[in-house]
């Protein structure tokens, strides 16, 4: 049987299994088991299990539970509320003030949580009532909140970035460091869009009287509410960047630092510890199962010769490598309209990474580009996670149409960043190479 028929049958079977409602990881387990057993019998199943074990027996993956704990502690303790109050003292009478505060807060909290759902739900609950009360348009309100949530997918330490590194076999530390500048650029793009939009059309965000904080209050807020959070972020990313610690060691210190901050702010409790550890355990187990399922899927692609043949066909095409890159990224964006991000990574990366290596693309650069494509999927219908999280926290008069319209400009901004990073790879590769 030709390789493309095998590939068609594998993907067709996977889609059928997923439509039964079986969780993503178990869908991959079941498909891999059926194919391996059909090819190699009981011996194949043993090899499948050993391959999954080897994929999880990796030291860099031990960073995952620590990053989860760090994010959960900040989410459960409500420290982000204090941060928003402090940021509001810096953002004075400028167009779209509340949207800009939301985006700045999203950037800060993204660097501490790594969760799109947590970010969107948090800022939807905190900022949406105030923005609606001040007469902000529904599209601007919903868009800025969803964008602030989606930042958690790019700004490190991103849970999806760690998962991507595990599936793709790329250094997690380098992906985290490489996504710092793109994350900052994305925040700048978003804030610039809001400012320009509100200048051109002031009715999008009516102005209101703002109490101007004194320099003393601003200084106090910086010392008490912002510098400690920046310290935790620098503790994690700084140690990785300078090679002082591995991602696991840095993540462990970050988790410890998050608990220390709750003591500092008087928000530490045994209930906080219990909830943070329990939720982190659930998410970590899910991520590790997804990585194991992806390893099994990679094995069946290798055993059937599908991945080898697909790479050979791609390399034989008489087209520039950049065209192949754009086709791969375009496929990730297209799948984002219909599938969840982890499923997209598990399906595409085992096929894409051999092509990336054969074409001599920088693997960290490619991983960050994929990360941005996956973020676009958070903001596109019909399955964008940020869209439905927004709907869950929004009042009934905010329709899905309002939410979709609010997300569209940020999708184009993500695409603009993607183009910029393709044209100037140094925005990604500079820090990891240093």
Helices and strands as residue ranges (DSSP letters): H 3-18, H 24-56, G 59-62, H 63-77, H 79-90, H 97-113, H 116-133, H 138-150, G 151-153, H 159-168, H 172-200, G 202-204, H 215-221, I 222-226, H 227-241, H 247-264, H 270-303, H 306-316, H 321-336, H 341-358, H 363-378, H 385-393, H 400-423, H 426-433
